[in-house]
Amino acid sequence: MPILEVRDVHAGYDQFLVLQGVDLEVTEGQIVCIIGPNGAGKSTLFKTLFGLLRPSQGSIEFRGESIVGLSQRELLDRGIAYILQRNAVFPDMTVEENLEMGAFTANDDFDVDAKFDEMYDIFPVLEEKRDHKASTLSGGQQQMVEFARGLMLDPDLLLLDEPTAGLAPKIIDDVFAKVRQINDLGVTVLMIEQNIKTGLQYADHAYVLENGQTKFDGPADTILDRPEIREAYLKEEID
C-alpha cells in the first residue's frame, strides 16, 4: 500500500481551478520528485496535500485513510510535515528557537532537548550556530534550519517545496545529500524541484505536472529518456 495516494484531485483559488486531475502514488521509503513548468500546479498540489486548500474533487489518502479536511495540526500528528520554499525561517529567532517551533504541537511529555541533540547530530553546523539568529546564517544553513524544524516531530512523510531554490550551485549537492540522509533515517520524501537533473539523480521516482494534470511518471533515472521531457527541460543540452 502506498504511504500517499492522490486520485483525480482538482483544486484552486476561489473560481480559478489550478489542479485539474492530479494522480500520484508515493511508496514508503522513496524519494519522489515532482517536476513541471512554472504554473503547472506543483505548489498548489502541496498546499492541497497539507490542508491549506481543499480539493473540489478527488481523493487524498495517507496510509489508506482520507486526510481531506484535516487541519494542519492533525496532519502533523499523523506524521506529515511540510517545508515551504526558502525564506521560511523565523529570522529574529535563534536557530534553537526555530527548531523549537517545529515541536509546538507536541505533547507536554515530548523530550525537546533529546530532539535537539538528534537534529544537531544530523546537522552539525546548526549546533555551532544554535544561539545565532537565523537571519545571520547563509542560505544553505537556513535551509538546514528548515529541514531540522520539519523533522522535529519525527514525520513519516516530508513535503519539500523546492529545497534548493535560490541557493548557490556549489551547495545544491550538499542540500540533496541531506535530503538523502533524511530519507535514510526512514522518512519518505516528496519534493518539488526546479534543478531537474540534480533532483532526479537523488530521487527514486518522478512525476511530471503540466497544466494542473499528471502528464507522466516513471523511475527517476529514466524520466529524462523521454524525448518530450528532454525537449521541454533540457533544450540547452540538446541544441
Backbone bond lengths (Angstrom), bond angles and torsions (degrees), N, CA, C in turn:
res aa  C-N    CA-C-N  psi(-1)  N-CA   C-N-CA  omega(-1)  CA-C   N-CA-C  phi
1 M - - - 1.476 - - 1.528 109.87 -
2 P 1.333 117.78 131.38 1.470 119.80 177.44 1.526 110.47 -64.05
3 I 1.331 116.65 150.23 1.459 119.82 174.72 1.521 109.72 -72.35
4 L 1.349 116.77 -32.45 1.461 121.77 178.55 1.523 108.42 -134.29
5 E 1.328 115.33 133.70 1.456 120.80 -179.34 1.534 108.60 -136.28
6 V 1.324 115.52 121.26 1.463 122.17 -178.21 1.522 107.76 -118.17
7 R 1.310 116.70 127.48 1.464 120.74 -175.46 1.534 110.54 -130.81
8 D 1.343 115.30 117.96 1.473 123.35 171.59 1.524 112.26 48.99
9 V 1.319 116.27 48.45 1.462 120.62 -176.66 1.532 111.02 -82.63
10 H 1.330 114.62 129.26 1.454 123.55 173.31 1.525 107.43 -118.12
11 A 1.322 116.78 134.46 1.474 120.03 178.96 1.518 108.83 -163.37
12 G 1.336 115.34 160.93 1.454 119.73 178.80 1.505 111.34 -176.31
13 Y 1.339 115.03 -154.88 1.455 122.04 -173.64 1.530 108.63 -123.01
14 D 1.318 116.64 115.92 1.461 121.95 -175.19 1.529 109.17 53.69
15 Q 1.333 116.80 -117.86 1.461 119.74 -178.03 1.519 113.22 -92.95
16 F 1.345 116.50 -0.33 1.462 120.34 -176.71 1.524 109.66 -95.06
17 L 1.309 116.32 110.28 1.460 121.82 -178.06 1.525 109.78 -87.88
18 V 1.335 116.52 119.25 1.468 121.68 -179.80 1.526 110.57 -96.31
19 L 1.319 116.29 -52.33 1.463 120.87 178.24 1.524 108.39 -87.92
20 Q 1.324 115.61 129.39 1.455 120.16 -174.22 1.533 111.68 -132.40
21 G 1.323 114.76 39.61 1.453 119.71 177.93 1.511 112.47 123.01
22 V 1.324 116.53 65.50 1.466 121.51 179.59 1.525 109.39 -96.34
23 D 1.330 115.14 131.23 1.463 122.27 175.73 1.520 108.04 -126.96
24 L 1.313 116.74 133.28 1.468 119.83 171.75 1.519 109.99 -161.48
25 E 1.325 114.63 156.94 1.459 122.83 174.09 1.521 108.58 -130.83
26 V 1.301 115.72 140.67 1.460 121.48 175.62 1.522 107.64 -122.20
27 T 1.312 116.54 119.15 1.460 121.79 178.08 1.521 109.46 -83.27
28 E 1.311 116.15 139.67 1.465 120.66 -179.22 1.521 110.35 -56.39
29 G 1.331 115.42 134.77 1.454 121.39 178.52 1.517 114.68 92.95
30 Q 1.327 116.97 -7.43 1.458 120.16 -177.44 1.530 112.25 -86.78
31 I 1.340 114.28 161.84 1.461 122.72 159.74 1.522 105.58 -108.75
32 V 1.316 116.92 118.30 1.461 121.88 -178.86 1.525 108.19 -115.58
33 C 1.325 115.70 131.49 1.457 121.93 -176.47 1.525 109.95 -112.08
34 I 1.329 116.09 130.82 1.460 122.32 175.88 1.522 108.49 -105.79
35 I 1.330 116.22 125.17 1.455 120.85 177.71 1.528 108.75 -122.51
36 G 1.316 115.10 165.09 1.451 120.08 179.32 1.511 109.93 160.53
37 P 1.323 117.85 161.48 1.466 121.09 -179.61 1.518 111.55 -67.90
38 N 1.328 115.90 164.39 1.460 119.96 173.97 1.522 109.01 -58.67
39 G 1.330 115.91 137.88 1.450 120.40 -179.25 1.513 114.41 85.52
40 A 1.329 116.89 4.61 1.468 119.95 -178.92 1.524 112.61 -74.61
41 G 1.341 116.83 -18.21 1.456 120.20 179.62 1.513 114.57 107.04
42 K 1.327 117.50 13.54 1.466 120.38 -174.69 1.531 111.75 -64.22
43 S 1.328 117.16 -52.15 1.466 119.49 -179.81 1.522 111.31 -68.30
44 T 1.328 117.29 -33.97 1.464 120.35 175.49 1.523 110.49 -61.70
45 L 1.316 116.21 -37.85 1.468 120.02 176.72 1.522 110.44 -60.55
46 F 1.328 117.67 -46.33 1.462 120.32 -179.38 1.528 111.10 -63.85
47 K 1.322 117.28 -40.34 1.457 119.91 178.03 1.529 110.62 -62.80
48 T 1.316 116.12 -34.25 1.460 120.27 178.38 1.522 110.55 -72.34
49 L 1.327 117.08 -41.13 1.459 120.47 178.37 1.522 111.24 -62.01
50 F 1.345 116.62 -34.38 1.467 120.03 -175.97 1.525 112.51 -97.17
51 G 1.315 116.87 16.48 1.448 120.18 171.68 1.513 116.40 77.54
52 L 1.328 117.63 8.36 1.461 120.20 177.70 1.524 110.95 -79.34
53 L 1.315 115.93 -23.08 1.457 122.88 171.70 1.521 107.64 -128.66
54 R 1.317 116.27 147.01 1.467 119.25 179.07 1.524 108.91 -105.34
55 P 1.316 117.77 129.21 1.465 119.01 179.65 1.520 111.49 -66.17
56 S 1.328 115.05 143.03 1.462 120.07 175.07 1.517 111.45 -86.98
57 Q 1.318 115.36 -12.61 1.468 120.63 -179.85 1.519 108.01 -159.48
58 G 1.326 116.31 151.78 1.450 121.34 175.48 1.518 113.42 99.03
59 S 1.327 115.27 -179.36 1.463 121.18 -176.28 1.524 110.80 -132.82
60 I 1.335 114.86 148.66 1.466 122.71 174.58 1.516 106.64 -132.32
61 E 1.325 116.71 118.89 1.456 120.54 -179.53 1.521 110.38 -122.96
62 F 1.329 114.77 136.08 1.460 122.35 175.82 1.524 107.46 -117.37
63 R 1.303 116.45 120.06 1.465 122.04 -174.53 1.530 111.68 52.96
64 G 1.325 115.68 39.73 1.449 120.76 173.74 1.507 116.00 83.32
65 E 1.349 117.64 1.76 1.462 120.85 -179.71 1.525 110.29 -121.90
66 S 1.324 116.18 141.43 1.461 120.47 -179.98 1.524 110.75 -64.27
67 I 1.337 115.74 136.82 1.468 120.60 175.62 1.523 110.77 -115.79
68 V 1.317 117.64 7.26 1.462 121.05 177.84 1.530 108.98 -64.66
69 G 1.318 115.60 129.35 1.458 120.47 178.30 1.512 114.51 91.88
70 L 1.351 117.96 -6.50 1.461 119.39 178.62 1.527 109.99 -76.85
71 S 1.332 115.82 149.90 1.464 120.99 177.30 1.525 109.96 -76.89
72 Q 1.337 116.04 166.06 1.460 119.80 177.90 1.540 111.09 -61.29
73 R 1.320 117.30 -36.94 1.462 119.62 178.24 1.524 110.55 -64.46
74 E 1.324 116.66 -41.54 1.462 119.92 178.60 1.516 110.92 -64.51
75 L 1.337 116.57 -36.99 1.465 120.23 179.17 1.531 110.38 -68.42
76 L 1.331 116.67 -40.05 1.463 119.90 175.25 1.523 110.77 -60.63
77 D 1.323 115.59 -43.45 1.462 120.00 179.64 1.531 111.83 -64.30
78 R 1.314 116.29 -30.29 1.468 120.22 178.48 1.526 112.09 -75.49
79 G 1.341 115.95 -19.75 1.465 118.99 178.85 1.509 114.80 111.72
80 I 1.337 117.31 25.77 1.461 121.46 178.10 1.524 108.46 -115.66
81 A 1.327 116.40 128.14 1.462 121.31 176.73 1.527 109.13 -122.68
82 Y 1.327 115.97 148.17 1.462 122.64 -174.91 1.518 108.78 -127.64
83 I 1.328 116.53 119.10 1.458 121.61 177.12 1.522 107.86 -106.99
84 L 1.322 115.64 116.87 1.453 122.32 -176.35 1.525 110.89 -70.44
85 Q 1.342 114.80 173.38 1.446 119.41 172.25 1.523 109.28 -60.33
86 R 1.321 116.54 166.84 1.460 122.35 -173.11 1.523 113.03 -52.29
87 N 1.333 114.17 167.47 1.459 124.04 -178.81 1.525 111.74 69.85
88 A 1.334 115.81 31.51 1.463 119.87 178.58 1.520 111.88 -103.91
89 V 1.344 118.12 7.28 1.460 119.22 175.08 1.526 109.56 -74.83
90 F 1.332 115.23 161.35 1.463 120.44 171.75 1.528 106.47 -88.87
91 P 1.334 118.67 101.10 1.469 120.89 -166.43 1.517 115.05 -63.63
92 D 1.333 117.50 -31.84 1.465 120.12 -176.63 1.523 112.79 -90.18
93 M 1.334 116.75 -0.36 1.460 120.97 174.66 1.523 109.83 -95.78
94 T 1.326 116.00 154.34 1.458 119.35 175.07 1.528 110.01 -71.09
95 V 1.314 114.86 167.95 1.461 119.90 176.29 1.518 110.09 -55.46
96 E 1.336 117.03 -47.57 1.462 119.67 -177.09 1.527 111.77 -66.16
97 E 1.303 117.43 -35.73 1.466 119.79 176.78 1.524 110.75 -65.99
98 N 1.333 116.29 -36.90 1.469 119.83 175.66 1.520 110.90 -61.21
99 L 1.323 116.31 -44.50 1.463 119.50 179.85 1.530 110.65 -64.51
100 E 1.317 115.93 -38.75 1.467 119.79 179.83 1.522 110.71 -60.86
101 M 1.322 116.94 -33.73 1.462 120.71 178.49 1.526 110.86 -63.61
102 G 1.328 116.88 -26.46 1.453 120.19 178.48 1.515 112.92 -69.06
103 A 1.329 116.72 -15.14 1.465 120.72 -179.48 1.523 111.64 -113.26
104 F 1.333 117.33 21.78 1.472 119.05 -173.05 1.519 112.95 -67.82
105 T 1.326 117.94 -18.84 1.474 119.39 178.59 1.532 112.31 -95.40
106 A 1.324 117.32 2.16 1.469 120.18 -175.68 1.526 111.57 -69.58
107 N 1.317 115.52 156.96 1.460 121.13 175.91 1.521 111.13 -68.93
108 D 1.330 115.65 164.64 1.463 120.33 -177.54 1.520 113.04 -62.19
109 D 1.332 117.54 -26.09 1.459 119.91 -178.28 1.530 112.81 -89.40
110 F 1.331 116.98 6.98 1.461 120.95 179.03 1.529 109.49 -68.65
111 D 1.327 116.59 131.01 1.467 121.81 -177.22 1.525 109.62 -88.65
112 V 1.325 115.86 88.44 1.461 120.82 -176.80 1.528 111.01 -64.43
113 D 1.341 117.17 -40.03 1.463 119.87 -178.10 1.527 111.34 -62.34
114 A 1.326 116.55 -40.77 1.465 119.44 178.20 1.519 110.63 -64.36
115 K 1.324 117.07 -36.96 1.453 120.75 178.91 1.522 111.20 -69.29
116 F 1.353 116.97 -37.42 1.460 119.69 173.56 1.527 109.95 -55.81
117 D 1.319 115.79 -48.56 1.469 119.91 -178.09 1.525 111.06 -59.23
118 E 1.329 115.84 -40.18 1.469 119.79 179.87 1.528 110.54 -64.72
119 M 1.325 116.72 -43.15 1.467 120.07 179.92 1.520 111.20 -66.16
120 Y 1.325 116.84 -36.88 1.459 119.27 179.66 1.527 111.41 -70.72
121 D 1.323 117.59 -26.81 1.466 120.18 173.48 1.525 110.70 -67.51
122 I 1.340 115.99 -37.99 1.463 120.34 -179.46 1.528 111.01 -77.10
123 F 1.336 116.22 -37.82 1.469 122.03 -176.53 1.532 109.10 -123.72
124 P 1.327 117.99 77.24 1.463 120.48 -174.77 1.527 114.15 -56.56
125 V 1.320 117.71 -33.50 1.466 119.90 -178.67 1.522 110.96 -61.90
126 L 1.317 117.48 -28.47 1.463 119.82 -179.32 1.515 111.76 -71.63
127 E 1.321 117.46 -30.32 1.460 119.15 176.28 1.525 109.91 -66.20
128 E 1.325 116.36 -38.79 1.469 120.01 177.54 1.528 111.27 -63.74
129 K 1.332 115.66 -30.73 1.473 120.67 -174.98 1.525 112.10 -106.11
130 R 1.306 118.98 15.04 1.458 122.05 -169.29 1.514 113.36 -57.27
131 D 1.333 118.51 -30.96 1.461 121.73 -178.31 1.526 112.93 -99.63
132 H 1.338 116.50 5.52 1.462 120.39 179.68 1.524 109.60 -89.49
133 K 1.317 116.53 147.09 1.452 119.73 173.12 1.528 109.58 -65.07
134 A 1.316 115.76 142.27 1.471 119.69 -177.02 1.516 111.77 -60.98
135 S 1.332 117.16 -29.52 1.471 120.80 -178.59 1.517 112.60 -65.26
136 T 1.334 117.99 -17.96 1.471 120.71 -178.40 1.523 112.44 -89.01
137 L 1.319 117.63 -4.69 1.462 121.36 -177.79 1.521 110.97 -85.19
138 S 1.323 115.29 157.51 1.460 120.64 174.20 1.524 109.46 -68.99
139 G 1.337 115.99 167.47 1.462 119.87 179.13 1.515 112.44 -59.06
140 G 1.326 116.62 -42.51 1.459 119.69 179.02 1.510 112.27 -65.36
141 Q 1.332 117.14 -38.94 1.459 120.55 178.85 1.523 111.16 -67.96
142 Q 1.325 117.12 -37.07 1.464 119.60 176.19 1.523 110.78 -64.20
143 Q 1.328 116.32 -34.96 1.462 118.55 177.01 1.522 110.21 -65.38
144 M 1.326 117.55 -36.94 1.458 120.36 176.53 1.534 111.12 -64.01
145 V 1.342 116.31 -37.52 1.468 120.03 176.11 1.526 109.79 -60.21
146 E 1.331 116.27 -43.38 1.466 119.83 -179.27 1.529 110.86 -65.57
147 F 1.333 116.85 -40.75 1.468 119.70 176.27 1.521 110.36 -59.74
148 A 1.331 115.80 -50.43 1.466 120.08 -176.15 1.519 110.96 -62.75
149 R 1.322 117.03 -41.46 1.468 120.12 178.78 1.524 110.73 -61.36
150 G 1.351 115.92 -39.41 1.453 119.87 179.42 1.511 113.80 -68.93
151 L 1.334 116.72 -21.15 1.464 121.29 -178.13 1.528 113.46 -93.83
152 M 1.313 117.38 -4.04 1.461 120.00 -172.21 1.530 113.21 -59.91
153 L 1.324 117.97 -29.37 1.467 120.43 -178.18 1.526 112.49 -101.33
154 D 1.330 117.18 18.74 1.466 121.03 177.66 1.527 112.94 54.88
155 P 1.329 118.17 58.24 1.466 119.31 -178.80 1.526 111.82 -67.81
156 D 1.321 115.20 153.58 1.460 121.18 171.77 1.523 111.00 -88.51
157 L 1.338 115.85 -29.24 1.462 122.04 -179.16 1.519 108.84 -130.51
158 L 1.328 116.03 126.88 1.460 122.01 179.88 1.518 108.88 -114.33
159 L 1.344 116.02 121.84 1.455 122.17 176.03 1.529 108.03 -95.12
160 L 1.329 117.36 118.42 1.459 122.17 -178.30 1.525 109.02 -114.78
161 D 1.323 116.73 116.49 1.456 121.24 -179.30 1.533 108.88 -98.77
162 E 1.332 115.19 101.01 1.464 123.60 178.55 1.533 112.31 50.55
163 P 1.314 117.72 67.16 1.469 120.56 -175.91 1.522 114.75 -64.13
164 T 1.348 118.82 -18.21 1.467 119.34 -179.26 1.519 112.91 -107.89
165 A 1.339 118.04 9.80 1.464 120.78 -178.00 1.524 111.22 -58.84
166 G 1.319 116.29 127.32 1.452 121.41 175.46 1.514 115.30 78.66
167 L 1.321 117.94 1.82 1.460 120.19 -178.18 1.527 110.89 -88.63
168 A 1.319 115.58 152.65 1.465 120.74 177.67 1.526 110.06 -64.30
169 P 1.326 117.63 140.29 1.471 120.30 -177.97 1.522 114.11 -52.88
170 K 1.319 117.48 -32.95 1.462 119.97 -174.88 1.530 113.00 -69.31
171 I 1.348 117.91 -16.66 1.471 118.57 -179.52 1.522 112.54 -110.02
172 I 1.331 117.26 1.32 1.464 119.79 -179.37 1.521 110.89 -62.59
173 D 1.335 117.17 -42.94 1.464 120.03 178.44 1.523 111.10 -62.93
174 D 1.335 117.14 -34.80 1.470 120.16 178.39 1.532 110.54 -63.98
175 V 1.320 116.18 -40.04 1.463 120.29 179.58 1.526 109.85 -65.42
176 F 1.330 116.76 -45.26 1.459 119.37 179.73 1.529 111.49 -66.14
177 A 1.320 116.86 -32.76 1.464 119.16 175.97 1.522 110.51 -62.42
178 K 1.340 116.89 -36.56 1.467 120.10 176.42 1.525 110.92 -68.99
179 V 1.339 116.21 -36.81 1.465 119.00 176.53 1.525 109.66 -59.88
180 R 1.316 116.09 -44.29 1.466 119.23 178.70 1.520 110.94 -65.12
181 Q 1.328 117.57 -39.36 1.464 120.53 178.72 1.532 110.14 -62.37
182 I 1.332 116.75 -42.01 1.462 120.83 176.63 1.519 110.23 -60.65
183 N 1.324 116.53 -42.86 1.464 121.16 178.65 1.527 111.08 -63.02
184 D 1.319 116.41 -38.68 1.468 120.44 179.28 1.528 111.90 -64.76
185 L 1.324 116.98 -21.37 1.467 121.09 177.66 1.527 111.98 -78.83
186 G 1.350 116.15 -4.19 1.459 120.20 178.03 1.512 114.50 105.80
187 V 1.332 116.90 9.14 1.457 121.29 -179.76 1.528 109.17 -94.34
188 T 1.323 116.70 123.46 1.455 121.43 174.51 1.530 108.39 -75.71
189 V 1.336 116.69 137.23 1.461 121.06 -174.24 1.533 110.08 -121.66
190 L 1.319 115.46 128.18 1.461 122.58 170.32 1.517 106.22 -118.11
191 M 1.341 116.93 117.81 1.463 118.91 -174.65 1.522 111.82 -131.02
192 I 1.320 113.99 148.87 1.459 122.98 168.76 1.523 106.55 -97.60
193 E 1.322 116.73 135.62 1.458 118.03 -177.62 1.525 111.35 -146.99
194 Q 1.343 114.92 133.74 1.457 121.06 177.80 1.524 112.13 -94.19
195 N 1.333 117.45 -21.21 1.465 120.44 173.02 1.526 107.42 -80.99
196 I 1.332 114.61 81.62 1.456 121.63 -165.47 1.525 112.37 -58.08
197 K 1.323 116.85 -56.78 1.470 119.37 -173.15 1.516 111.32 -61.43
198 T 1.334 117.18 -45.31 1.459 119.69 -177.86 1.525 110.98 -68.69
199 G 1.322 116.30 -42.64 1.463 119.21 179.28 1.513 112.13 -59.26
200 L 1.327 116.85 -42.00 1.458 120.18 -178.80 1.525 111.86 -69.40
201 Q 1.325 116.90 -27.81 1.470 119.86 177.58 1.519 111.65 -63.08
202 Y 1.318 116.71 -29.16 1.466 120.74 -176.75 1.523 112.60 -98.64
203 A 1.331 117.30 -5.99 1.466 121.00 -175.30 1.527 111.30 -97.83
204 D 1.328 114.55 159.81 1.466 121.38 174.54 1.531 111.48 -94.14
205 H 1.316 116.06 -36.19 1.460 121.21 -175.38 1.514 107.96 -141.78
206 A 1.326 117.23 154.80 1.459 120.77 -178.53 1.521 110.65 -138.29
207 Y 1.332 114.34 147.41 1.460 122.58 173.82 1.520 108.42 -122.78
208 V 1.314 116.08 141.57 1.460 122.09 175.88 1.519 108.55 -110.57
209 L 1.350 116.43 121.37 1.461 121.61 176.30 1.517 109.52 -103.95
210 E 1.327 115.88 135.65 1.458 122.24 173.75 1.520 108.32 -142.40
211 N 1.335 115.36 132.54 1.463 121.03 177.09 1.527 112.48 51.81
212 G 1.318 115.76 39.47 1.448 120.42 175.41 1.510 115.49 75.49
213 Q 1.320 116.74 15.43 1.459 120.93 -179.15 1.519 110.48 -132.65
214 T 1.327 115.37 154.75 1.462 120.24 172.94 1.522 108.06 -75.67
215 K 1.335 115.90 113.96 1.467 120.38 -177.61 1.520 110.70 -82.13
216 F 1.332 117.08 -52.77 1.450 122.47 171.62 1.514 110.71 -159.76
217 D 1.331 114.65 170.46 1.460 120.33 176.89 1.519 108.36 -150.11
218 G 1.323 114.47 167.20 1.458 119.71 179.14 1.506 110.35 172.73
219 P 1.337 117.21 177.27 1.461 120.05 176.02 1.529 110.43 -55.07
220 A 1.320 116.17 138.45 1.463 120.03 -173.92 1.517 112.36 -60.89
221 D 1.327 116.83 -31.72 1.466 118.37 -176.98 1.523 113.23 -80.23
222 T 1.336 117.39 -1.31 1.469 119.78 178.29 1.522 112.79 -121.52
223 I 1.327 118.28 -8.79 1.460 120.20 -173.07 1.519 111.59 -62.12
224 L 1.344 117.78 -33.15 1.459 120.28 -179.47 1.522 112.60 -78.62
225 D 1.318 117.11 -3.73 1.460 119.54 174.91 1.525 111.51 -73.58
226 R 1.322 116.63 -17.88 1.460 119.61 179.76 1.523 109.11 -72.37
227 P 1.329 118.42 124.36 1.479 120.86 -177.01 1.518 113.26 -55.80
228 E 1.356 117.63 -37.89 1.454 119.46 -177.47 1.522 112.04 -68.72
229 I 1.339 116.41 -30.56 1.462 119.81 177.40 1.523 109.87 -73.01
230 R 1.313 116.31 -43.42 1.468 119.27 177.93 1.521 110.85 -61.96
231 E 1.304 116.85 -41.11 1.458 120.57 179.72 1.518 111.40 -64.62
232 A 1.334 116.90 -39.69 1.457 120.92 -176.71 1.521 113.25 -74.98
233 Y 1.353 116.67 -37.12 1.457 119.30 -170.16 1.517 115.31 -115.18
234 L 1.315 117.27 -15.94 1.463 119.12 -176.25 1.521 111.66 -127.21
235 K 1.330 117.16 36.52 1.451 121.15 -176.51 1.535 111.12 -57.22
236 E 1.342 114.47 -40.95 1.461 117.25 -176.69 1.517 112.44 -64.05
237 E 1.323 117.81 -21.92 1.453 120.00 -179.65 1.532 111.74 -92.80
238 I 1.343 115.59 -13.63 1.453 119.30 179.06 1.530 110.68 -90.86
239 D 1.340 115.83 -37.96 1.471 119.95 -176.53 1.526 111.40 -61.11
